[in-house]
Amino acid sequence: MKAITTTALIAFALMLAGCNTVRGMGQDIQKAGEKIEDASKKK
């Protein structure tokens, strides 16, 4: 359980570092949501 938590925290930190700003993070989340929406429409 500890390894999963540590891995999740590291992944989250890397994601935030890649976004650089709150605005960038919002755009990344929006794009991810659009990809999921597009994938669900194709099925």
C-alpha distance matrix in Angstrom:
0.0 3.8 5.4 5.3 6.4 8.7 10.0 10.7 12.5 14.4 15.5 16.6 18.5 20.2 21.2 22.7 24.5 25.9 27.3 29.1 30.2 29.4 32.2 30.8 27.3 29.2 31.1 28.1 26.5 29.9 30.4 27.1 28.2 31.5 30.2 28.2 31.3 33.5 31.4 31.5 35.3 35.8 34.6
3.8 0.0 3.8 5.5 5.2 6.1 8.6 9.9 10.6 12.3 14.2 15.3 16.5 18.4 19.9 21.2 22.5 24.4 26.0 27.3 28.7 28.2 31.1 29.7 26.5 28.7 30.7 27.7 26.5 30.1 30.6 27.5 28.9 32.3 31.1 29.4 32.7 34.8 32.9 33.3 37.0 37.6 36.7
5.4 3.8 0.0 3.8 5.5 5.1 6.0 8.5 9.9 10.5 12.1 14.1 15.3 16.5 18.2 19.9 21.0 22.5 24.4 26.0 27.7 27.6 30.3 28.5 25.4 27.8 29.4 26.2 25.3 28.9 29.0 25.9 27.6 30.8 29.2 27.8 31.2 33.0 31.0 31.8 35.4 35.7 34.9
5.3 5.5 3.8 0.0 3.8 5.5 5.1 6.1 8.6 9.9 10.5 12.1 14.2 15.4 16.3 18.3 19.9 21.0 22.6 24.6 26.0 25.5 28.0 26.3 23.0 25.1 26.7 23.5 22.3 25.8 25.9 22.7 24.2 27.4 25.9 24.3 27.7 29.6 27.6 28.2 31.9 32.3 31.5
6.4 5.2 5.5 3.8 0.0 3.8 5.5 5.1 6.2 8.6 9.9 10.5 12.3 14.3 15.2 16.5 18.3 20.0 21.2 22.8 23.9 23.3 26.1 24.7 21.4 23.5 25.6 22.7 21.4 25.0 25.6 22.6 24.0 27.4 26.4 24.9 28.1 30.3 28.7 29.1 32.8 33.6 32.9
8.7 6.1 5.1 5.5 3.8 0.0 3.8 5.4 5.2 6.2 8.6 9.9 10.6 12.4 14.2 15.4 16.5 18.4 20.2 21.4 23.0 22.9 25.9 24.2 21.2 23.8 25.7 22.7 22.0 25.7 26.1 23.3 25.2 28.4 27.3 26.2 29.6 31.5 30.0 30.9 34.4 35.0 34.7
10.0 8.6 6.0 5.1 5.5 3.8 0.0 3.8 5.5 5.2 6.1 8.5 9.9 10.6 12.2 14.3 15.3 16.5 18.5 20.3 22.2 22.2 24.8 22.7 19.7 22.4 23.8 20.5 20.0 23.6 23.5 20.7 22.8 25.8 24.3 23.4 26.9 28.6 26.9 28.1 31.6 31.9 31.7
10.7 9.9 8.5 6.1 5.1 5.4 3.8 0.0 3.8 5.5 5.1 6.1 8.6 9.9 10.4 12.3 14.2 15.3 16.6 18.6 20.0 19.5 22.0 20.3 17.0 19.3 21.0 17.9 16.9 20.6 20.9 18.0 19.8 23.0 21.9 20.8 24.2 26.1 24.7 25.6 29.1 29.8 29.6
12.5 10.6 9.9 8.6 6.2 5.2 5.5 3.8 0.0 3.8 5.5 5.0 6.1 8.6 9.8 10.5 12.2 14.2 15.4 16.7 18.1 17.8 20.8 19.3 16.2 18.8 20.8 18.1 17.4 21.2 21.8 19.4 21.3 24.5 23.8 23.1 26.2 28.3 27.3 28.2 31.6 32.5 32.6
14.4 12.3 10.5 9.9 8.6 6.2 5.2 5.5 3.8 0.0 3.8 5.4 5.1 6.2 8.6 9.9 10.5 12.3 14.4 15.6 17.7 18.2 20.9 18.8 16.2 19.3 20.8 17.8 17.9 21.6 21.7 19.5 21.9 24.8 23.7 23.5 26.8 28.4 27.4 28.8 32.0 32.6 32.9
15.5 14.2 12.1 10.5 9.9 8.6 6.1 5.1 5.5 3.8 0.0 3.8 5.5 5.2 6.2 8.7 9.9 10.6 12.5 14.6 16.6 16.9 19.1 16.7 14.0 16.9 18.0 14.7 14.8 18.5 18.2 15.8 18.4 21.2 20.0 19.8 23.2 24.7 23.6 25.2 28.3 28.8 29.3
16.6 15.3 14.1 12.1 10.5 9.9 8.5 6.1 5.0 5.4 3.8 0.0 3.8 5.5 5.0 6.2 8.6 9.9 10.7 12.6 13.9 13.7 16.3 14.5 11.4 14.2 15.9 13.1 12.7 16.5 17.0 14.9 17.1 20.1 19.6 19.3 22.4 24.3 23.7 25.0 28.0 29.0 29.5
18.5 16.5 15.3 14.2 12.3 10.6 9.9 8.6 6.1 5.1 5.5 3.8 0.0 3.8 5.4 5.1 6.1 8.6 10.0 10.8 12.7 13.3 16.1 14.3 11.9 15.2 16.9 14.4 14.8 18.5 18.9 17.4 19.8 22.6 22.2 22.4 25.4 27.1 26.7 28.2 31.1 32.0 32.8
20.2 18.4 16.5 15.4 14.3 12.4 10.6 9.9 8.6 6.2 5.2 5.5 3.8 0.0 3.8 5.4 5.0 6.1 8.7 10.1 12.8 14.0 16.2 13.6 11.7 15.2 16.0 13.2 14.3 17.9 17.5 16.1 19.1 21.4 20.6 21.2 24.4 25.6 25.1 27.1 29.8 30.4 31.4
21.2 19.9 18.2 16.3 15.2 14.2 12.2 10.4 9.8 8.6 6.2 5.0 5.4 3.8 0.0 3.8 5.5 5.1 6.4 9.0 10.9 11.6 13.3 10.7 8.4 11.7 12.5 9.5 10.5 14.1 13.9 12.6 15.4 17.8 17.2 17.9 20.9 22.2 22.1 24.0 26.6 27.4 28.5
22.7 21.2 19.9 18.3 16.5 15.4 14.3 12.3 10.5 9.9 8.7 6.2 5.1 5.4 3.8 0.0 3.8 5.3 5.1 6.4 7.9 8.6 11.1 9.2 7.0 10.6 12.1 10.1 11.1 14.5 15.1 14.4 16.8 19.3 19.3 20.1 22.7 24.3 24.6 26.2 28.7 29.8 31.1
24.5 22.5 21.0 19.9 18.3 16.5 15.3 14.2 12.2 10.5 9.9 8.6 6.1 5.0 5.5 3.8 0.0 3.8 5.5 5.4 8.4 10.5 12.7 10.3 9.4 13.2 14.0 12.1 14.0 17.1 17.1 16.7 19.6 21.6 21.4 22.6 25.3 26.5 26.7 28.8 31.1 31.9 33.4
25.9 24.4 22.5 21.0 20.0 18.4 16.5 15.3 14.2 12.3 10.6 9.9 8.6 6.1 5.1 5.3 3.8 0.0 3.8 5.6 8.8 10.9 12.0 8.7 8.4 12.1 11.9 9.6 12.2 15.0 14.3 14.2 17.4 19.0 18.6 20.2 22.9 23.6 24.0 26.3 28.4 29.1 30.8
27.3 26.0 24.4 22.6 21.2 20.2 18.5 16.6 15.4 14.4 12.5 10.7 10.0 8.7 6.4 5.1 5.5 3.8 0.0 3.8 5.6 7.4 8.2 5.1 5.0 8.6 8.7 7.3 9.9 12.4 12.4 12.9 15.6 17.2 17.5 19.2 21.4 22.4 23.3 25.4 27.2 28.3 30.2
29.1 27.3 26.0 24.6 22.8 21.4 20.3 18.6 16.7 15.6 14.6 12.6 10.8 10.1 9.0 6.4 5.4 5.6 3.8 0.0 3.8 7.1 8.5 6.5 7.4 10.7 11.3 10.8 13.2 15.5 15.8 16.6 19.1 20.6 21.2 22.9 24.9 26.0 27.1 29.1 30.9 32.0 33.9
30.2 28.7 27.7 26.0 23.9 23.0 22.2 20.0 18.1 17.7 16.6 13.9 12.7 12.8 10.9 7.9 8.4 8.8 5.6 3.8 0.0 3.8 5.3 5.1 6.2 8.6 9.9 10.5 12.3 14.2 15.3 16.5 18.4 19.9 21.2 22.7 24.3 25.7 27.1 28.8 30.4 31.9 33.9
29.4 28.2 27.6 25.5 23.3 22.9 22.2 19.5 17.8 18.2 16.9 13.7 13.3 14.0 11.6 8.6 10.5 10.9 7.4 7.1 3.8 0.0 3.8 5.4 5.0 6.2 8.7 9.8 10.5 12.3 14.3 15.3 16.5 18.4 20.1 21.2 22.4 24.3 25.8 27.0 28.7 30.6 32.4
32.2 31.1 30.3 28.0 26.1 25.9 24.8 22.0 20.8 20.9 19.1 16.3 16.1 16.2 13.3 11.1 12.7 12.0 8.2 8.5 5.3 3.8 0.0 3.8 5.4 5.1 6.3 8.7 9.9 10.5 12.4 14.3 15.3 16.5 18.5 20.1 21.0 22.5 24.5 25.8 27.0 28.9 31.1
30.8 29.7 28.5 26.3 24.7 24.2 22.7 20.3 19.3 18.8 16.7 14.5 14.3 13.6 10.7 9.2 10.3 8.7 5.1 6.5 5.1 5.4 3.8 0.0 3.8 5.4 5.1 6.2 8.6 9.8 10.6 12.3 14.2 15.3 16.6 18.5 19.8 21.0 22.6 24.5 25.8 27.3 29.5
27.3 26.5 25.4 23.0 21.4 21.2 19.7 17.0 16.2 16.2 14.0 11.4 11.9 11.7 8.4 7.0 9.4 8.4 5.0 7.4 6.2 5.0 5.4 3.8 0.0 3.8 5.4 5.0 6.2 8.5 9.9 10.6 12.3 14.2 15.4 16.6 18.3 20.0 21.2 22.7 24.5 26.1 27.9
29.2 28.7 27.8 25.1 23.5 23.8 22.4 19.3 18.8 19.3 16.9 14.2 15.2 15.2 11.7 10.6 13.2 12.1 8.6 10.7 8.6 6.2 5.1 5.4 3.8 0.0 3.8 5.4 5.1 6.1 8.6 9.9 10.5 12.3 14.3 15.4 16.3 18.3 20.0 21.1 22.5 24.6 26.5
31.1 30.7 29.4 26.7 25.6 25.7 23.8 21.0 20.8 20.8 18.0 15.9 16.9 16.0 12.5 12.1 14.0 11.9 8.7 11.3 9.9 8.7 6.3 5.1 5.4 3.8 0.0 3.8 5.4 5.0 6.1 8.6 9.8 10.5 12.3 14.3 15.1 16.3 18.3 19.9 21.0 22.8 25.0
28.1 27.7 26.2 23.5 22.7 22.7 20.5 17.9 18.1 17.8 14.7 13.1 14.4 13.2 9.5 10.1 12.1 9.6 7.3 10.8 10.5 9.8 8.7 6.2 5.0 5.4 3.8 0.0 3.8 5.4 5.2 6.2 8.6 9.9 10.7 12.5 14.2 15.4 16.6 18.5 20.1 21.5 23.5
26.5 26.5 25.3 22.3 21.4 22.0 20.0 16.9 17.4 17.9 14.8 12.7 14.8 14.3 10.5 11.1 14.0 12.2 9.9 13.2 12.3 10.5 9.9 8.6 6.2 5.1 5.4 3.8 0.0 3.8 5.5 5.1 6.2 8.6 9.9 10.6 12.2 14.2 15.4 16.6 18.5 20.3 21.9
29.9 30.1 28.9 25.8 25.0 25.7 23.6 20.6 21.2 21.6 18.5 16.5 18.5 17.9 14.1 14.5 17.1 15.0 12.4 15.5 14.2 12.3 10.5 9.8 8.5 6.1 5.0 5.4 3.8 0.0 3.8 5.4 5.1 6.2 8.7 9.9 10.4 12.2 14.2 15.3 16.5 18.6 20.6
30.4 30.6 29.0 25.9 25.6 26.1 23.5 20.9 21.8 21.7 18.2 17.0 18.9 17.5 13.9 15.1 17.1 14.3 12.4 15.8 15.3 14.3 12.4 10.6 9.9 8.6 6.1 5.2 5.5 3.8 0.0 3.8 5.4 5.0 6.2 8.7 9.7 10.5 12.3 14.3 15.3 16.8 19.1
27.1 27.5 25.9 22.7 22.6 23.3 20.7 18.0 19.4 19.5 15.8 14.9 17.4 16.1 12.6 14.4 16.7 14.2 12.9 16.6 16.5 15.3 14.3 12.3 10.6 9.9 8.6 6.2 5.1 5.4 3.8 0.0 3.8 5.4 5.1 6.3 8.6 9.9 10.7 12.5 14.4 15.7 17.4
28.2 28.9 27.6 24.2 24.0 25.2 22.8 19.8 21.3 21.9 18.4 17.1 19.8 19.1 15.4 16.8 19.6 17.4 15.6 19.1 18.4 16.5 15.3 14.2 12.3 10.5 9.8 8.6 6.2 5.1 5.4 3.8 0.0 3.8 5.4 5.1 6.1 8.6 9.9 10.6 12.4 14.5 16.0
31.5 32.3 30.8 27.4 27.4 28.4 25.8 23.0 24.5 24.8 21.2 20.1 22.6 21.4 17.8 19.3 21.6 19.0 17.2 20.6 19.9 18.4 16.5 15.3 14.2 12.3 10.5 9.9 8.6 6.2 5.0 5.4 3.8 0.0 3.8 5.4 5.0 6.1 8.5 9.8 10.5 12.5 14.8
30.2 31.1 29.2 25.9 26.4 27.3 24.3 21.9 23.8 23.7 20.0 19.6 22.2 20.6 17.2 19.3 21.4 18.6 17.5 21.2 21.2 20.1 18.5 16.6 15.4 14.3 12.3 10.7 9.9 8.7 6.2 5.1 5.4 3.8 0.0 3.8 5.4 5.1 6.1 8.6 9.9 10.8 13.0
28.2 29.4 27.8 24.3 24.9 26.2 23.4 20.8 23.1 23.5 19.8 19.3 22.4 21.2 17.9 20.1 22.6 20.2 19.2 22.9 22.7 21.2 20.1 18.5 16.6 15.4 14.3 12.5 10.6 9.9 8.7 6.3 5.1 5.4 3.8 0.0 3.8 5.5 5.1 6.2 8.7 10.1 11.3
31.3 32.7 31.2 27.7 28.1 29.6 26.9 24.2 26.2 26.8 23.2 22.4 25.4 24.4 20.9 22.7 25.3 22.9 21.4 24.9 24.3 22.4 21.0 19.8 18.3 16.3 15.1 14.2 12.2 10.4 9.7 8.6 6.1 5.0 5.4 3.8 0.0 3.8 5.4 5.2 6.3 8.9 10.5
33.5 34.8 33.0 29.6 30.3 31.5 28.6 26.1 28.3 28.4 24.7 24.3 27.1 25.6 22.2 24.3 26.5 23.6 22.4 26.0 25.7 24.3 22.5 21.0 20.0 18.3 16.3 15.4 14.2 12.2 10.5 9.9 8.6 6.1 5.1 5.5 3.8 0.0 3.8 5.5 5.2 6.5 9.2
31.4 32.9 31.0 27.6 28.7 30.0 26.9 24.7 27.3 27.4 23.6 23.7 26.7 25.1 22.1 24.6 26.7 24.0 23.3 27.1 27.1 25.8 24.5 22.6 21.2 20.0 18.3 16.6 15.4 14.2 12.3 10.7 9.9 8.5 6.1 5.1 5.4 3.8 0.0 3.8 5.5 5.3 7.0
31.5 33.3 31.8 28.2 29.1 30.9 28.1 25.6 28.2 28.8 25.2 25.0 28.2 27.1 24.0 26.2 28.8 26.3 25.4 29.1 28.8 27.0 25.8 24.5 22.7 21.1 19.9 18.5 16.6 15.3 14.3 12.5 10.6 9.8 8.6 6.2 5.2 5.5 3.8 0.0 3.8 5.5 5.6
35.3 37.0 35.4 31.9 32.8 34.4 31.6 29.1 31.6 32.0 28.3 28.0 31.1 29.8 26.6 28.7 31.1 28.4 27.2 30.9 30.4 28.7 27.0 25.8 24.5 22.5 21.0 20.1 18.5 16.5 15.3 14.4 12.4 10.5 9.9 8.7 6.3 5.2 5.5 3.8 0.0 3.8 5.5
35.8 37.6 35.7 32.3 33.6 35.0 31.9 29.8 32.5 32.6 28.8 29.0 32.0 30.4 27.4 29.8 31.9 29.1 28.3 32.0 31.9 30.6 28.9 27.3 26.1 24.6 22.8 21.5 20.3 18.6 16.8 15.7 14.5 12.5 10.8 10.1 8.9 6.5 5.3 5.5 3.8 0.0 3.8
34.6 36.7 34.9 31.5 32.9 34.7 31.7 29.6 32.6 32.9 29.3 29.5 32.8 31.4 28.5 31.1 33.4 30.8 30.2 33.9 33.9 32.4 31.1 29.5 27.9 26.5 25.0 23.5 21.9 20.6 19.1 17.4 16.0 14.8 13.0 11.3 10.5 9.2 7.0 5.6 5.5 3.8 0.0
